[in-house]
């Protein structure tokens, strides 16, 4: 970077990419330690399919129409 402008150097910075160790587990899965030092099991939240999301949305709309208090982050 010269005078606030980026200039390409011609070096292929991508050549060494991927040479490091591979991680088998995805981030957020497995066991971890919380701020108090307790071991906790961490899991990723399952992503809903489009059919499941549509069904939940319709259910929320029906409950809202009945006059029930509805929150969008409910399961």
Secondary structure, DSSP 8 states (H G I E B T S, - for coil): -BTTB-------TTTTTT-S---SS-TT-EEEE-TTS-EEEE-------HHHHHHHHHHHHHHHHHT----TT--
